[in-house]
Amino acid sequence: MSTPLTSRQRLLLALLTFDAVLLGLLELFFLPLRLDGIVLPKLGDAPIPLTAVLAVITTPLLVRTTAKVVRPTFSVIPLLVWVLVVLGMGMAGPGGDLVLIQDWRALLLIGGGALPGALALGGGLGTASKVAKGVSGG
């Protein structure tokens, strides 16, 4: 049986979970950005999924940081929260609106956030189980 979390670990877990909520919302709401001259420069009205690239970087970073500062077994929490925020707000957004756009950028966002996050989660849990068993990595 593992030891309970310290108050510092609980605070950091709450902070990282809140971070996952904020990142999920920002990545979802800014996914429809286009090079149309309104927010970004006008360059042919092409879609530019910058937030999917952000998800590829930040989701595994959240998972790895949770594994380091809290505990590897709790590193699934930011990933699950991110997925629930993106899918929940995407399908039933504010006022019941469908916020998740219906094209390739939505798949890129979900896959780009969930897959690297899941790989980081598996790597962290694998390392933690090796350490718990006393096996040296090499």
N, C-alpha and C positions, 0 to 999 in steps of 0.2 A: 504494500500500500504506500502511495506516495505522500509526501508531506503537503499540508495545505499551502495555498499561495499566500505570500506575505502581502501586506497592504500596498507596498510599492509595486509588486507584480500585478495585483488587481487593478491598480491605477493605470499602469502601462497597458494592460490588456484592454481596459475601457478606452484608453486613448487611441490605441491601434484599431479597435473596432469602430470608433467614431471616425477615424481616418478612412476606413474602408467605406463607410456610409457616404462621406463627403466625396471621395474619389469616384464611387459608383454613380452618384448623382451628377457630378461635373462631366464625367465621361459620357454619360447617357444624354444629357441635355445639350452638349456641344458636339455630338456626333454628326448632326446634319450640316456642319460647316461646309461651305462651298467657296470656291474662288470666284465670287460674283460681285465683288466691289462693295459689299455692305460691311462686313466685318474684316474680311481678308481682301487683299488686292484683287482686281478684276483680271483674271487670266483664263478666259474661255469657259467660265461657269462650271468648272470641273469639281466634283466632290473630293474633299480631302479629309480622310478620317484620322486627324491628328490624335483624337482621344483614344483610338484603338491602339496607336503606338504608345500612348501614355499608359494604357492598361497593361500592355506587354511588359513594361518596365516596373510599374508600381505594385501590381498584384503579387508577383513573387517576392518583391522587396518587403511587402507587409508580412508575408508568410515567414520569410527567413528572419525578419526582425522579431516577430513574435516568438519564434523558436529559440532565439538567442536570449532575449531579455525576460521572457516569461517562462515558457517550458515547451518543448517540441510537441507534446500532445495537445496543447492549446492552439497550435498554429493553424488549425483548420478553421477556427472561428472567424478571422478576418476574410478568408476566402469564401466561406459560406455566406457571411453578411454581404460581401460584395456581389455575389451571384444573386442573392435574394433581392437586394436593392435594384440591381439592373433589370432583372426579370419582373419583379413586383411593380416597380415604378414604370417600367417600359410597357407593361401590359395594362396596368390600371393606374395611370398617372393621375396628376391633379385634376379633379373634376371628372374622373373616369375616362380621360383622354388616352389615346394610344400614343405614347411618346416614343417608343422604339420604332424607328423607321423600318419600312418593309423592303429592304434591299440587302445587298452584299455587305454593307457597312455594319449592319446589326450582327451578322454572323461573324464578321471580323472582330468586332468588339467583344462579343461573348467568348469566342474561341481564343482571342488574343489575351483575354484576362484570365479565363478559367484554366486553359491548358498549361501555360507557364506557372501559374499558381499551384496547380495540382502537381506538376513536376517538382517544384520547390518543396511542396508538402511531403511528397514521397521521399525525396532526398533527405529532408530533415528528420523524418520519422525513421528512415533506414539507418542514419547515422546514430540517432538516439538509441535504437535497439542494439546496435553494435557496442556502443559505450556501456549500455546497461548489462550486456552479457560479458563484458570485459574483453572483447575481441579488438585487437589493434587494427586500424585501417592502414592501407599502404598501397 
